[in-house]
Amino acid sequence: MKAELLRILRESESYVSGQQLCEHFGVSRTAVWKVIRQLKEEGYEIEAVKNKGYRICEIPDVMTAEEIRSRIHTRWMAQSCLYLESVDSTNSYAKRIAEEGAAEGTLVIADEQIGGRGRRGRGWETPKGTNIAMTLLLRPQIRPEHASRLTLLMAMAAAQGIRKVTGLDAGIKWPNDVVVCGKKVCGILTEMNAEIDYINYVVIGAGINVNQGSFPEEIRQTAGSLSVELGKKIPRAELAASIMEELERIYEIFLQTEDLSALYEEYNKICVNRGHQIRVLEPGNEYTGTTTGINKNGELVVRKENGETVNVYAGEVSVRGLYGYV
């Protein structure tokens, strides 16, 4: 009821009468008033005027399950949403509830993450009240060797969601770093629990620097935030909802073929590596070349300086711009 009431108040251009709300939910005026009081306690500024009703005046930057559900327009993805004030890692939490039987499409989102992980064991912390730390639980009926492609889908959804909400020219540094103005604003970590030929579940975590104002010295040159680039604060729940809407669309297209044959052109349009010289760093091997983007398998197509064309699989490979991070 709280999420739907929030949606009604937000989408209304004028006051919504208490009687309308009572009839909509089939509850008493007292029940409606109790929910309004809860929302006020959570920081929502709601005006109540006799003979007119309720009007929402100000929405706090909160990421409660009700706030996200009141904003999201998906059929199934993230309709089940678990909000945590603080957590060690949203990926670890999602794996725990996956083992307990949580449904596909469950979204775990936290206001603070103190033990998050990036690729290759790197840390990824989320300060309280600033960024987004979220993990989606999926149970895809696809071959385990195709699961790595889900990481690229989340990168696409994050970039498109950022573009939609902020207007910023978000792009993807292959395979899954989302960048704005040459700086990384989103990292993605996908983990899988599977048998030889069957996936039990996949969790896809995304850490997004939304309203963070500064970064430690060691990452200051490569890390950025959306609010710094936009010059104003961004509502995190709106962004999370937008990303989930994009991901549902992309994921359902992917399931039809288990590859990116219907998506790689969309990916390549926002791939910042495309058409540029890059340095490919493989264990024991380093070379430079120019990339035309990804193929239908999500591999980066690179034309080496000697004219040879190779398809690079993410795995343990790093890709850098010839003169820097991008």
DRENZA-774853 format. One record per residue (C-alpha): x, y, z. Coordinates in steps of 0.02 Angstrom, whole numbers, padded with zeros to 5 digits, always signed. Example, Ala and Ser with C-alpha at 12.3 -4.5 7.8 and 13.67 -1.06 7.14 Angstrom:
REM DRENZA-774853
+00615-00225+00390+00684-00053+00357
END
This chain:
REM DRENZA-774853
+00000+00000+00000+00140+00122+00043+00225+00105-00126+00063+00127-00222+00012+00276-00115+00180+00356-00151+00155+00327-00337-00019+00407-00333+00042+00561-00239+00196+00583-00349+00100+00567-00512-00044+00678-00461-00039+00859-00519-00148+00918-00375-00212+00861-00206-00276+00683-00184-00422+00670-00065-00419+00551+00080-00584+00479+00019-00508+00439-00151-00366+00347-00065-00486+00253+00049-00588+00195-00100-00434+00149-00201-00360+00039-00065-00523-00016+00016-00465+00042+00188-00517+00169+00320-00459+00350+00332-00362+00301+00487-00263+00172+00388-00221+00302+00256-00170+00427+00388-00053+00300+00470+00038+00273+00305+00051+00461+00277+00125+00479+00452+00253+00342+00416+00306+00430+00258+00327+00595+00350+00436+00507+00479+00544+00443+00335+00574+00620+00274+00436+00647+00145+00358+00820+00153+00171+00794+00130+00046+00935+00143-00128+00896+00210-00265+01023+00177-00443+01005+00240-00571+00974+00102-00429+00952-00025-00326+00805+00034-00141+00764+00023-00003+00830-00088+00179+00777-00089+00294+00928-00085+00468+00856-00064+00541+00682-00085+00699+00635+00012+00842+00543-00072+00798+00374+00001+00809+00201-00077+00681+00106+00024+00592-00039-00058+00431+00063-00060+00515+00211-00145+00590+00102-00280+00429+00004-00309+00333+00168-00321+00447+00221-00465+00478+00061-00560+00383+00007-00715+00433-00174-00743+00330-00331-00760+00436-00440-00646+00614-00378-00625+00644-00294-00455+00460-00307-00409+00528-00398-00257+00649-00275-00178+00746-00292-00015+00817-00132+00061+00959-00136+00187+01024+00015+00281+01196-00063+00289+01272-00225+00226+01442-00305+00202+01408-00341+00018+01246-00341-00080+01316-00484-00186+01351-00589-00031+01178-00552+00038+01096-00596-00129+01189-00762-00134+01128-00803+00042+00946-00772-00001+00968-00864-00167+01019-01018-00069+00860-00996+00034+00752-00996-00123+00726-00811-00161+00636-00781-00325+00717-00731-00488+00715-00543-00511+00738-00504-00326+00836-00342-00304+00945-00313-00152+00990-00130-00126+01085-00047+00016+01113+00130+00076+01286+00082+00139+01404-00057+00087+01559-00084+00192+01635-00241+00116+01593-00235-00068+01704-00315-00198+01754-00270-00373+01842-00376-00503+01993-00478-00449+01956-00451-00265+01970-00261-00265+01869-00169-00134+01715-00067-00177+01638+00026-00030+01481+00130-00037+01473+00275+00088+01307+00298+00176+01180+00408+00089+01280+00443-00069+01287+00304-00198+01197+00148-00258+01249-00027-00209+01128-00155-00281+01125-00336-00336+00999-00426-00444+00964-00611-00424+00931-00708-00584+00900-00892-00620+00926-00897-00809+00896-01058-00904+01050-01037-01012+01214-01131-01031+01339-01087-00893+01472-01035-01019+01355-00898-01080+01328-00819-00909+01475-00699-00925+01375-00605-01057+01254-00550-00921+01388-00431-00858+01383-00337-01024+01193-00327-01011+01204-00241-00842+01333-00120-00912+01214-00077-01053+01068-00055-00934+01169+00055-00816+01233+00167-00956+01061+00184-01035+00979+00214-00865+01105+00351-00824+01075+00433-00993+00887+00428-00968+00886+00502-00792+01030+00626-00802+01056+00664-00986+01241+00630-00963+01332+00546-01107+01368+00384-01015+01468+00253-01110+01545+00081-01082+01729+00043-01071+01732-00139-01124+01679-00252-01050+01580-00176-00907+01647-00012-00837+01522+00130-00859+01610+00296-00887+01558+00478-00895+01680+00613-00956+01819+00484-00956+01796+00431-00775+01724+00271-00705+01556+00295-00620+01496+00114-00611+01576-00054-00582+01492-00223-00605+01528-00393-00528+01438-00551-00586+01448-00713-00486+01372-00882-00527+01326-01041-00438+01312-01183-00563+01329-01366-00603+01421-01427-00759+01271-01397-00871+01148-01302-00762+01145-01130-00677+01073-01127-00502+01080-00937-00494+01176-00783-00547+01196-00623-00448+01244-00463-00538+01305-00323-00427+01320-00141-00480+01405-00004-00382+01364+00169-00449+01446+00331-00392+01295+00444-00389+01313+00586-00263+01488+00560-00197+01587+00722-00196+01767+00663-00181+01875+00507-00193+02034+00440-00113+02196+00496-00193+02235+00323-00265+02079+00322-00376+02048+00508-00402+02116+00507-00579+01998+00370-00640+01843+00379-00528+01702+00503-00548+01523+00530-00493+01364+00580-00582+01327+00729-00470+01500+00801-00495+01481+00793-00684+01299+00853-00683+01322+00987-00552+01175+00934-00445+01111+00790-00339+01024+00644-00423+00881+00544-00344+00956+00371-00321+00792+00275-00318+00740+00349-00485+00905+00296-00561+00897+00120-00488+00720+00099-00556+00771+00161-00728+00916+00038-00736+00804-00107-00689+00679-00057-00825+00819-00055-00954+00889-00220-00893+00722-00310-00903+00707-00258-01086+00885-00307-01129+00883-00470-01030+00725-00533-01114+00801-00499-01286+00960-00591-01234+00864-00746-01176+00797-00776-01350+00970-00817-01419+01088-00822-01267+01205-00705-01361+01212-00522-01408+01162-00543-01591+01013-00427-01565+01103-00311-01445+01283-00288-01498+01245-00140-01612+01161-00050-01466+01311-00091-01356+01435-00031-01487+01348+00137-01504+01395+00179-01325+01561+00083-01317+01696+00215-01286+01834+00099-01349+01757+00082-01520+01860+00159-01659+02005+00198-01542+02178+00129-01516+02190+00021-01362+02316-00081-01266+02267-00261-01227+02349-00334-01072+02347-00524-01068+02449-00626-00944+02621-00633-01023+02564-00542-01179+02533-00360-01219+02488-00281-01385+02404-00130-01461+02272-00114-01595+02110-00032-01646+01938-00099-01600+01776-00095-01697+01677-00145-01542+01605-00312-01489+01538-00459-01589+01381-00560-01551+01475-00660-01419+01524-00504-01322+01706-00521-01373+01804-00365-01417+01858-00365-01599+02034-00294-01611+02139-00264-01766+02321-00276-01715+02454-00161-01786+02517-00304-01894+02346-00319-01977+02289-00476-01884+02111-00472-01814+02079-00556-01647+01925-00579-01538+01966-00540-01358+01870-00630-01220+01857-00535-01056+01921-00664-00931+02087-00605-00861+02116-00477-00999+02126-00290-00963+02098-00158-01095+02161+00020-01080+02163+00170-01193+02331+00194-01275+02368+00347-01168+02263+00318-01013+02116+00233-00929+01994+00259-01074
END
